[in-house]
Amino acid sequence: MTDDRTYAQAARAWPFEEARKLVDRYKAGAPKKGYVLFETGYGPSGLPHIGTFGEVVRCTMVRQAFQRLSDIPTRLFAFSDDMDGLRKVPTNVPNQEMLQKFIGMPLTKVPDPFGTHESFGHHNNAMLRGFLDGFGFEYEFKSSTELYQAGVFDQGLLDVLKHYQAIMDVMLPSLREERAASYSPFLPVCRKTGRVLQVPVLETNVAAGTIVYQDEDGSKVETPVTGGHCKLQWKPDWAMRWHVLGVDYEMSGKDLIPSVQLGNKICEILGSPPPDGFNYELFLDDKGQKISKSKGNGLSVEEWLEYAPPESLALFMYQKPRAAKRLYFDVIPRAVDDYLTFVEKFDGEAPAQKLENPAWHIHNGQPPKAASALTYGILLNLASVANAETKDTLWGFISKYQPDATPTTAPFLDKLVGYAINYYRDHVKPSKKYKAPDEMERAALAELLAALEAAPETADAAELQNIVFEVGKKHPFPELRAWFKALYETLLGQETGPRMGSFFALYGRKNSIELIKKALEGKLA
């Protein structure tokens, strides 16, 4: 353990850099609550999405790194702001006309449009928990409604009331003039309608723990700020939550930097240090535009998992979290193969190197043995050439190339086969277009055909790859890359592709020879 901690203290991987902030935070000893608290937030007005996954997986990676650096226990809260009022009806749920009648009601008081849970908030909370459980995250679910109504936040709410004017002084400069005119940190819950009201607060009474607000009908109402009679606007609410729960670490998107800064100030006014954390960059679509749920230009978790394993999505989230990255279908094959490479390298690395390997962070230091001898790219190109519609088609080639592998003995490979077929069907087949070889390419292909026919039956992938290299060198391509691009375009119908030696070995030499003949005879283009 001592050696492991020594390596962890020097590790440069970003989760360790983040974890060391928390080590410094508690270098004098554990906090009074007895544990370091990580938190992620969720707004249950919609279904969990890829940003939710990214935040939880990244926070988990920092937590795991901290556990290698410190003996202080840790907890992770997945917090749902389910007492928030329904502001607008989501476009992707049924019974929208019914939901329209409940605008302003706390999400846990809005009927479930799906008809399966106690409320819309409860439905989406169940979706969140199922979503996180499906990935095996270790977390504790916390409901805003439950904590407000159980009195967990009562002292925090009284603290906000006590420092009402100081908090107003922080918030008002950040608001538009029209919004500032009626702003209050407190949102009373109407006794008559149950709606969460955004109305002016006319008086505050610290001694009584109450506020007086102007109701929507113009009357004055006095109500306690405790016991679920009020909730807070989301920025003061965020800060109050940090203050009451003692949150030590929470990350958020770059777009929330101003909100974090406001929250930090309010948390300090309430008498607590704000949490550590960092702001991650937002995702871009294939055109470099910011991903927006309303635009629908993003890639969902469900879509990613249709074509690749969750570990590859975790890797995508791990890599360069502070850099804007394009998140669209074309990044999936590379993410899978990068994941396979990191897992394959792990066992042979020195202890210090392992802590820098993303596989360590994806699997909490215990990645599986090499998951697949075949890359996703190879399987994808095999599916493309074989026009595969079922797993059996690809396994027919795989079983000849790797006789000891079966769907039962190689379950991860079997999953990759299914993912590759799905990706080929939806994202390769519709745009596949073969190029007819030009004169130089024809000469090179003819020589490659002869070389494959003359190669010994025992030639393996490496030897076949060497044949491909040697043939390319003999012809006046401007660079070898142009030769491989010509192979991909004429034989596979795409601009990029796999190591051709590995592909020929998997597809079978006889099939590969027939493929080259078809290209030369003009039967592919």
PAPA-427444 format. One record per residue (C-alpha): residue in one letter; x, y, z. Coordinates in steps of 0.5 Angstrom, whole numbers, plus 500, padded with zeros to 3 digits. Example, Ala and Ser with C-alpha at 12.3 -4.5 7.8 and 13.67 -1.06 7.14 Angstrom:
BEGIN
A525491516S527498514
This chain:
BEGIN
M500500500T506505502D509504495D502505491R501511495T508514493Y506512486A500516487Q503522490A507523484A502521478R500526473A494523471W488529472P484525477F490525482E492532481E484533483A485528489R491532491K487538492L483534497V489531501D491539502R484541504Y485536510K492535511A491536518G486531519A479528517P473533517K468533523K463529519G468524518Y468523511V470527504L464528500F463528493E457531489T454531483G447534481Y441532477G435537474P430531474S425536469G428531463L431524463P439523464H443524459I451524456G453530461T450526467F454520465G460524464E460528471V459522475V464518472R469523472C467525479T468517481M475517478V477523482R474519488Q478513486A484517486F483520493Q482513496R489511494L492518497S488518503D485513509I479518510P473515508T469518502R462518500L458520493F452524493A448524487F443530488S436531485D433538485D426535484M423540488D424545483G418547479L416545472R418551468K416548461V413541458P419537455T418535448N420528449V414526454P407524453N401527455Q404534454E397537455M396534462L403537464Q401544462K396544467F402543472I407549470G410551477M408545481P414542484L417536480T415531485K408534485V407533478P403527475D408522471P406523464F408515463G403513468T409509472H411513478E408517484S410523480F414526474G420527479H419520482H419517475N426521472N429520479A428512478M431513471L437516474R438511479G437506474F442509469L447510474D446503477G447500470F454503470G455500477F457507480E457507487Y453513490E448515495F441518492K439524495S432528493S431535494T424534496E426529502L431533505Y427540505Q421536508A425532513G428539516V435537513F436544510D432547516Q438550519G441552512L435556510L435560517D442561515V440564509L435568512K440571517H444573511Y439575507Q441582505A449579504I446574499M442579495D448584495V452578491M446576487L443582484P449585480S448578476L441579474R438583469E434589472E427587470R429580474A433584480A426588481S423582484Y428577486S429573492P433567494F427564497L421561493P415560497V411554496C403556495R399554501K393554496T396551490G402548492R406551486V413554487L412561487Q417567484V414573488P417579491V419578499L416584503E419582509T424578513N424576520V430572523A427571530A421568527G424564522T419567517I418571510V412575508Y411575501Q406578496D402572493E400572486D393575488G396581491S395579498K401578504V402571506E407570512T410563512P416559515V422558511T423551514G420545513G419545506H415551506C420555501K425552497L431557494Q433559488W438554484K444558485P443560493D440553493W447550491A451554496M446552501R447545500W454545500H454549507V449544510L452537507G459539507V460538500D468537499Y468536491E463538485M465539478S461543473G461545466K465551463D458555462L457555470I463558472P459565473S454560478V460557481Q463564483L457566486G455560489N462560493K461567495I454565498C457559501E463563505I457568507L454562510G460560514S463554510P469553505P466552498P468545495D474544490G472542483F474544476N470546470Y470541464E469543457L463542453F462538447L461540440D458536434D461534428K460541425G464544431Q457547434K456547442I451541443S444543445K439538448S434542445K437542438G438535438N445535435G448531440L450524441S446520447V448515452E443510449E446512442W453511444L451504447E448502441Y455501438A460501443P461498450P460503456E468503458S469506451L465512453A468512460L475513456F472519452M470522458Y477521461Q481524456K482531456P476534460R478541460A478541452A472542447K471535444R467533438L462528440Y459525434F458518431D465518428V469518434I466512437P471507433R477510435A475510442V473503443D480501439D484506444Y480503450L483496448T490498447F490501454V487495457E492491453K498495455F496495462D499488465G506490462E507497465A511499471P507501477A507508476Q505508469K499504471L497510474E497514468N493509464P486511463A484503464W486504471H481510472I476506468H476500472N479503479G486500478Q483493476P482493469P480486465K485482462A486484454A479484452S480482445A485480440L481484434T480491434Y473494433G476497426I478490424L471488425L468494422N471493416L470486416A462487417S463492411V466487406A462481408N456486408A454482415E447483418T448478423K454476428D454469425T457472419L463475422W464469427G465465421F471469419I473469426S473462428K478460422Y483466424Q482465432P480457433D480458440A475464440T467463441P462467443T462463450T469463451A470471448P464474451F467481450L469480443D462477442K459484444L464488440V462484434G454486435Y457493436A461493429I455490425N450495428Y455501426Y456498419R449498418D447505421H453509419V458505414K453502409P449508407S455512405K460506402K462508396Y468504392K473508388A475505381P483504381D487509377E493506372M498506378E493503383R491498378A499496377A500496385L494492386A496487381E502486384L499485391L494480388A500476385A504477392L498474396E497468391A505466392A505467400P506461404E499458407T502459414A503467413D500471419A498478419A505481420E508477414L502479410Q502487412N510486410I507484403V503490403F508495405E513492400V508492394G507500396K514501396K515499389H510504386P511511385F506513391P508520394E508517400L506510403R500513406A497514399W498507398F494505404K488510402A488507395L487500398Y481503403E478506397T478501392L477495397L473497403G469503400Q472508405E477513406T480510412G481503415P485498419R492494418M491491411G495485413S491484419F485485415F487480410A489475415L482475418Y478475412G482470409R487470404K482466399N477471400S482477400I485475393E477475390L476482393I482485390K480481383K473484384A476491384L481490378E475487374G471494376K466490380L466494386A466501384
